[in-house]
């Protein structure tokens, strides 16, 4: 049990969490950040990051998160490498629990991120970051002139497929049904694109690849329904686009959540329904989900927490 409440507690250690720590630290608030069970967030499974400003030669996702961590700690962010297991935001100071240790805080910044939903087929995990991706805008560039598959049938899948046609020579959309869930405008755009071909009533049942001399995807096993016929198809990349799951359960009782589970914040703000609780990064961003936008909202959350604390005095 901490004796006096923290000024700021940050839950999460992706670009949003570390940026919030950096700004809160520079404001002299000595923030306490819980790095969680997957420190670094989704960037830890991203091999090359080429679209973050300031890294003209690209950088490995984990190395970039190490840089973020070092910079936040340099300005006074204290780090606990534990996941937060529960919180109580019924009254202030808020209570935060990690490993059954209780911490109290005057403000809370929720930067718990979102996890891409995966299919769980054999090979998917093994080749993650080596031809298997859940983010076309992050990784599409690496598939210039290559053939790729997009798994899914919603708006996300249509967006990913359409975006990938800028780089790939051919994009196959694999969908388990015979019609899409995507909005009409997204369907029409994808269906008009000569580079996109639809494989209906089809599942990816295995992702094939090689591990030497370099680890890479070489193909997939496809199974059609209802006959269950299986065939192998040569392919260079597999993009899983079946949605994201925001990690909002921890605070769901005290914030408003949309139909997909993202935390709702006030317009042009990171404020939630509970005064003193702010949300930033992918847990509140259902549209962009980029490292740079997450960092931007992390900055916003720290500034808003600082102003909230100033107004309390």
C-alpha positions in Angstrom: 0.0 0.0 0.0 1.5 3.3 -1.0 1.4 5.9 1.8 0.5 8.9 -0.3 -1.4 8.8 -3.6 0.6 8.9 -6.9 -0.1 11.9 -9.1 -0.4 9.8 -12.2 -0.6 6.0 -12.8 -0.3 4.8 -16.4 -1.5 1.3 -17.3 0.2 0.1 -20.5 3.6 0.3 -22.2 3.0 0.8 -25.9 3.6 4.1 -27.7 0.6 5.7 -25.9 1.7 4.7 -22.4 5.4 5.6 -22.8 4.5 9.0 -24.4 2.1 9.7 -21.5 5.0 8.8 -19.1 7.4 11.1 -21.0 5.1 14.1 -20.9 3.9 13.5 -17.3 7.5 13.0 -16.2 8.7 16.2 -17.9 5.8 18.0 -16.1 7.4 16.9 -12.8 4.5 14.5 -11.9 6.8 11.5 -11.3 4.3 9.1 -13.0 4.1 5.4 -12.2 3.7 3.1 -15.2 2.6 -0.5 -15.1 4.3 -2.2 -18.1 1.9 -5.2 -18.1 2.1 -8.7 -19.3 3.1 -7.7 -22.9 5.4 -4.8 -22.4 5.6 -2.7 -25.6 2.2 -3.8 -26.9 1.6 -4.8 -30.5 4.9 -3.3 -31.6 6.7 -6.2 -29.9 5.4 -8.5 -32.7 6.2 -6.0 -35.5 9.6 -6.7 -37.0 10.3 -3.5 -39.1 8.7 -0.2 -38.4 9.3 2.1 -41.4 6.5 4.6 -41.0 7.3 6.3 -37.6 8.8 9.8 -38.1 12.4 10.2 -37.0 13.5 6.7 -38.0 14.4 7.2 -41.7 16.1 3.7 -42.0 13.3 2.0 -40.1 13.7 0.3 -36.7 12.6 -3.0 -35.2 9.4 -2.7 -33.1 11.0 -4.0 -29.9 14.0 -1.7 -30.3 11.7 1.3 -30.8 9.8 0.4 -27.6 13.2 0.2 -25.8 13.9 3.8 -27.0 10.4 5.0 -25.8 11.0 3.3 -22.4 14.5 4.9 -21.9 13.2 8.3 -22.8 10.2 8.1 -20.5 12.4 6.8 -17.6 15.0 9.6 -18.3 12.3 12.1 -17.3 11.3 10.4 -14.2 8.7 7.7 -15.2 8.9 4.9 -12.7 8.2 1.4 -14.1 6.6 -1.6 -12.5 6.9 -4.6 -14.8 3.7 -6.2 -13.6 0.2 -6.4 -15.1 -2.6 -4.5 -13.3 -5.1 -7.2 -12.2 -7.9 -4.9 -11.1 -8.9 -1.3 -10.3 -11.4 0.5 -8.2 -12.4 3.9 -9.5 -15.5 4.4 -7.3 -13.8 7.2 -5.4 -10.6 9.2 -5.4 -7.8 8.5 -4.9 -8.3 5.6 -7.3 -7.1 2.2 -6.3 -4.9 0.1 -8.6 -3.9 -3.5 -7.9 -0.9 -5.4 -9.2 0.2 -8.7 -7.7 -2.2 -7.9 -4.9 -0.2 -4.8 -4.0 -2.5 -1.8 -3.7 -1.5 1.6 -5.2 -3.5 4.8 -5.0 -3.5 7.6 -7.5 -5.1 11.0 -8.1 -5.3 10.4 -11.9 -5.3 7.3 -14.1 -4.2 7.0 -17.7 -5.5 3.9 -19.4 -3.2 2.8 -22.3 -4.0 -0.9 -22.4 -4.1 -1.2 -26.2 -6.0 -3.6 -28.4 -5.1 -7.1 -29.6 -5.6 -8.2 -33.1 -7.9 -11.2 -33.3 -6.1 -14.2 -34.8 -7.5 -17.3 -36.4 -5.2 -19.7 -34.4 -4.4 -21.9 -37.4 -1.1 -23.8 -37.5 1.8 -21.6 -38.7 0.1 -18.3 -37.8 2.1 -17.7 -34.7 5.3 -19.2 -36.0 5.4 -16.8 -39.0 4.0 -13.7 -37.2 6.2 -10.8 -38.4 7.7 -13.0 -41.1 4.9 -12.9 -43.7 1.9 -13.0 -41.3 0.6 -9.6 -40.2 -2.5 -8.0 -38.8 -1.7 -4.5 -40.1 -1.6 -3.7 -43.8 -0.6 0.0 -43.2 2.3 -1.2 -41.0 3.6 -4.0 -43.3 2.1 -3.7 -46.8 5.2 -2.0 -48.0 7.2 -5.2 -47.6 5.1 -7.0 -50.2 5.8 -4.9 -53.2 5.2 -7.0 -56.3 4.1 -10.0 -54.3 0.9 -12.0 -53.9 -0.9 -11.8 -50.6 -4.0 -13.1 -48.9 -6.4 -11.1 -46.7 -8.5 -13.2 -44.3 -11.9 -11.6 -43.4 -15.1 -10.2 -44.8 -15.8 -7.0 -42.9 -14.8 -3.3 -43.4 -11.3 -3.9 -41.9 -10.7 -6.7 -44.4 -11.9 -4.6 -47.4 -9.7 -1.6 -46.2 -6.7 -3.8 -45.8 -7.2 -5.5 -49.2 -7.7 -2.2 -51.0 -4.7 -0.7 -49.3 -2.5 -3.7 -50.2 -3.2 -3.3 -53.9 -0.9 -0.2 -53.8 2.0 -2.6 -53.1 1.1 -6.2 -53.9 0.6 -7.5 -57.4 -2.4 -9.6 -56.4 -4.6 -9.7 -53.3 -6.8 -12.7 -52.6 -9.6 -12.1 -50.1 -10.4 -15.4 -48.3 -13.8 -15.4 -46.7 -15.6 -18.3 -45.0 -19.0 -17.3 -46.3 -20.4 -16.5 -49.8 -21.1 -12.8 -49.0 -19.3 -10.0 -47.1 -20.2 -8.3 -43.9 -18.5 -5.1 -45.0 -20.5 -1.9 -45.8 -21.7 -1.5 -49.3 -19.3 1.3 -50.2 -16.3 -0.8 -49.0 -17.5 -3.9 -50.8 -18.0 -2.0 -54.1 -14.6 -0.4 -53.9 -12.9 -3.8 -53.3 -14.9 -5.6 -56.0 -14.1 -3.0 -58.6 -10.4 -3.3 -58.0 -8.8 -5.5 -60.7 -6.0 -6.6 -58.3 -8.5 -8.1 -55.8 -9.9 -11.6 -56.2 -12.4 -13.2 -53.8 -12.2 -16.8 -52.7 -15.7 -17.6 -51.2 -16.6 -20.3 -48.7 -13.0 -20.8 -48.0 -10.8 -21.0 -44.9 -7.1 -20.8 -44.4 -6.4 -24.0 -42.4 -2.6 -23.8 -42.3 0.1 -21.3 -43.1 3.1 -22.8 -44.8 6.7 -21.5 -44.8 10.4 -22.1 -44.4 12.7 -21.1 -41.6 16.1 -21.1 -43.5 18.0 -19.3 -44.9 15.4 -16.8 -43.8 12.1 -17.3 -42.1 9.2 -16.6 -44.5 5.7 -17.6 -45.6 5.7 -19.6 -48.8 2.0 -20.6 -49.0 -1.3 -21.6 -47.3 -3.5 -24.6 -47.1 -7.1 -23.6 -48.1 -10.2 -25.6 -47.3 -13.5 -25.0 -49.0 -16.9 -25.6 -47.4 -19.2 -27.4 -47.4 -17.2 -30.1 -49.2 -14.1 -29.8 -47.1 -11.7 -30.1 -50.1 -8.2 -28.9 -49.3 -5.6 -27.5 -51.6 -2.3 -25.7 -51.2 -1.7 -22.3 -52.7 1.7 -20.4 -53.1 1.5 -17.0 -51.4 4.0 -14.5 -50.0 2.0 -13.0 -47.2 -1.1 -13.5 -45.1 -2.9 -10.5 -43.5 -5.4 -11.4 -40.8 -8.2 -8.9 -40.8 -10.9 -10.2 -38.6 -10.9 -7.3 -36.2 -9.3 -6.1 -33.0 -10.3 -6.6 -29.4 -9.6 -3.5 -27.2 -8.3 -4.3 -23.7 -11.0 -2.3 -21.9 -12.4 -4.9 -19.5 -10.3 -3.6 -16.6 -12.1 -0.2 -16.5 -15.3 -1.1 -18.3 -17.5 -0.4 -15.2 -16.3 3.2 -14.9 -16.1 4.4 -18.6 -18.4 4.4 -21.6 -17.6 1.7 -24.2 -18.8 1.5 -27.8 -20.2 -1.5 -29.6 -16.8 -2.9 -30.4 -15.4 -2.4 -26.8 -13.4 0.8 -27.4 -13.4 3.3 -24.6 -15.4 6.4 -25.5 -13.7 9.8 -24.8 -15.0 13.3 -25.0 -14.5 14.9 -28.5 -10.9 16.1 -29.1 -9.9 14.8 -25.7 -8.8 11.7 -23.8 -11.3 12.3 -20.9 -13.6 9.5 -20.0 -16.9 9.5 -18.1 -15.0 9.3 -14.8 -13.2 12.6 -14.0 -9.5 12.0 -13.6 -9.5 8.9 -15.8 -8.1 9.3 -19.3 -7.8 6.8 -22.1 -5.3 6.9 -25.0 -3.9 4.7 -27.8 -5.6 1.7 -29.4 -7.9 1.1 -26.5 -9.9 4.2 -27.5 -9.0 4.5 -31.2 -11.1 2.3 -33.5 -10.0 4.1 -36.7 -6.3 4.6 -37.1 -4.5 2.3 -34.7 -1.0 3.5 -35.6 2.0 3.9 -33.3 2.2 7.6 -34.2 -1.5 8.3 -33.4 -1.2 6.3 -30.2 1.8 8.4 -29.1 -0.2 11.6 -30.0 -3.1 10.6 -27.7 -0.6 9.6 -25.0 0.7 13.2 -25.1 -2.9 14.5 -24.9 -3.7 12.3 -21.9 -0.6 13.4 -19.9 -1.4 17.1 -20.6 -5.0 16.6 -19.6 -4.0 14.8 -16.4 -1.6 17.6 -15.6 -4.4 20.2 -16.1 -6.8 18.1 -14.0 -4.3 18.0 -11.1 -3.6 21.8 -11.4 -7.4 22.5 -11.2 -7.7 20.4 -8.1 -5.2 22.7 -6.2 
